[in-house]
Amino acid sequence: MKFTILSLLSALLPLGLEAFSPSKISFTARQQKYDSETAISMAIDDSVIERLAGIKRSYQALTERLADPDVLADSNLLMKVMSDRSKSEAVVNAFDEYSELKEELDGA
């Protein structure tokens, strides 16, 4: 699966991060050889990283709520939790992939 910083940040735009203008830096999951379009300096501002980490924590909390008996007993609440969780799933997956690739680059 191919992610780009552009797609990652584009997924964040509905979450209120319109001020960030992403560059066209692309990367492929676990790709060992980077092409000329891929920049090694895939740096994302610390405030964006903190925001993404917060979104991931919220996603994990929503995932845990899906196992809550009170949530399971209330179909409306269950649908709300599932809906909220699904809204951030793509962002969390892209952020996880970015984090893994950044660790690989830092270790290289």
Solvent accessible surface area in square Angstrom, and as a share of the most:
residue,aa,sasa,rsa
1,M,177,0.79
2,K,123,0.52
3,F,30,0.13
4,T,35,0.20
5,I,6,0.03
6,L,74,0.37
7,S,55,0.35
8,L,2,0.01
9,L,15,0.07
10,S,48,0.31
11,A,36,0.28
12,L,0,0.00
13,L,66,0.33
14,P,115,0.72
15,L,64,0.32
16,G,49,0.47
17,L,23,0.11
18,E,119,0.53
19,A,101,0.78
20,F,61,0.25
21,S,105,0.68
22,P,38,0.24
23,S,57,0.37
24,K,171,0.72
25,I,27,0.14
26,S,16,0.11
27,F,3,0.01
28,T,46,0.27
29,A,27,0.21
30,R,146,0.53
31,Q,52,0.23
32,Q,152,0.67
33,K,165,0.70
34,Y,49,0.19
35,D,73,0.38
36,S,119,0.76
37,E,129,0.58
38,T,15,0.08
39,A,35,0.27
40,I,117,0.59
41,S,85,0.55
42,M,9,0.04
43,A,86,0.67
44,I,20,0.10
45,D,84,0.44
46,D,108,0.56
47,S,61,0.39
48,V,2,0.01
49,I,51,0.26
50,E,120,0.54
51,R,100,0.36
52,L,1,0.01
53,A,29,0.23
54,G,23,0.22
55,I,14,0.07
56,K,57,0.24
57,R,149,0.54
58,S,63,0.40
59,Y,26,0.10
60,Q,84,0.37
61,A,51,0.39
62,L,31,0.16
63,T,55,0.32
64,E,127,0.57
65,R,99,0.36
66,L,43,0.21
67,A,78,0.60
68,D,51,0.27
69,P,101,0.63
70,D,105,0.54
71,V,1,0.01
72,L,99,0.49
73,A,90,0.70
74,D,64,0.33
75,S,74,0.48
76,N,117,0.60
77,L,55,0.27
78,L,41,0.20
79,M,130,0.58
80,K,119,0.50
81,V,2,0.01
82,M,101,0.45
83,S,48,0.31
84,D,40,0.21
85,R,57,0.21
86,S,67,0.43
87,K,145,0.61
88,S,14,0.09
89,E,64,0.29
90,A,67,0.52
91,V,4,0.02
92,V,6,0.03
93,N,73,0.37
94,A,6,0.05
95,F,18,0.08
96,D,43,0.22
97,E,21,0.10
98,Y,2,0.01
99,S,36,0.23
100,E,69,0.31
101,L,0,0.00
102,K,80,0.34
103,E,126,0.57
104,E,70,0.31
105,L,34,0.17
106,D,101,0.52
107,G,69,0.66
108,A,117,0.91
